[in-house]
């Protein structure tokens, strides 16, 4: 997943038909579900957050038409971005070293 904020914002605008500068969080995942990118615009600046799992994968809610049917709760988003299965919240793995 090599996309930065401009190309992800264009996908939000053209494919999802939402305003990327609206202040909402838009979450994208890589093909193997080990990379997660979140874009957000606060009205002044654009933010791109990236998270990559060394082992395991992110567990996504059911997707219909290229987007999650209902907005995720803050707890679900927190579990998803932490690599925890949001359906049965349990921490799966803790990193043991850096680098």
N, C-alpha and C positions, 0 to 999 in steps of 0.2 A: 504494500500500500504506500505509494509514493506521493500521494496527493497532499497538497498544502491547503491553507485556508481558502485561497481564491477558487481552486478547482472544486473543493468540497462545497463551498457556498454556491457555486454555479449549479452543482447537482441538486442542492436543496431547492434552488429557484426553478430550474428547468424540469427536473424529474418529479420532485415531491410537490411542486407548486406552492411552496411556502416562502415567506420572506426571511432570508438568512440573517438580516440585520435587525430582527424583531426582538431580540433579547432571549429567545428560546434556546435551549441546548439541543444540538443535533448530534447524534452518536452514530459513528460508522465503525464497521468491523472489517478486518482483512479476510481474505478468502479462506485461510486456515483457522480463523477465529482465535488467533493468538495476539493480534494487534487491535487496539481500540483507539479511535480518535474522536474527540469531542470538540465541536466548534461552538463558539459563543461570541456574540457581539454585545458589549455593554452600553452602547451609545457613543462611546469615545474611541474604543480600540477593539480590535479583533483578537480573540484568544483561540489558540489551538492547543489542546491537551492530548498527549499521546501516552499510551500505556502498552507495554509489551510483556507478555508472559513467557518466561523461559521454559516452563513445563506446564502442561495442561492447556485449557482453552477457555475462552469466555462463553458462558451459557446465555444464549439469546432467547427472548420471548418469541412466541409465534409471530411470523411475519406474513402479512397479506398485502399483495400489491406493491412490494418493495419497501414498505414501512410498517412499523408496529401499529396495530389497529387502535390501541388506546395509549395515552401517555403513561409512561412508567412513573411509579411513585418515587419520591426521593430515596426511600429505603432500597427499592429495587435497583435504582441507578447506582447507589453506593455499593451494593453487593456485586452488581455486574462489573463495575470499574475496579473492584478489589479482587476479582477472579473467584468470587464465591458463588455457588449455585443458589440463585435467588429463590428457587422452588423449595429447597430444603437448606436454609442458611446454616452452613458449617464451613469454617475455614478449612481449605483443602491443603494448602502448603505454605510454609513460611520460607522466604529466602534465607539461605545460610551464609552466602558470601556475596560480595560485590565484585563486578567485573568479569 
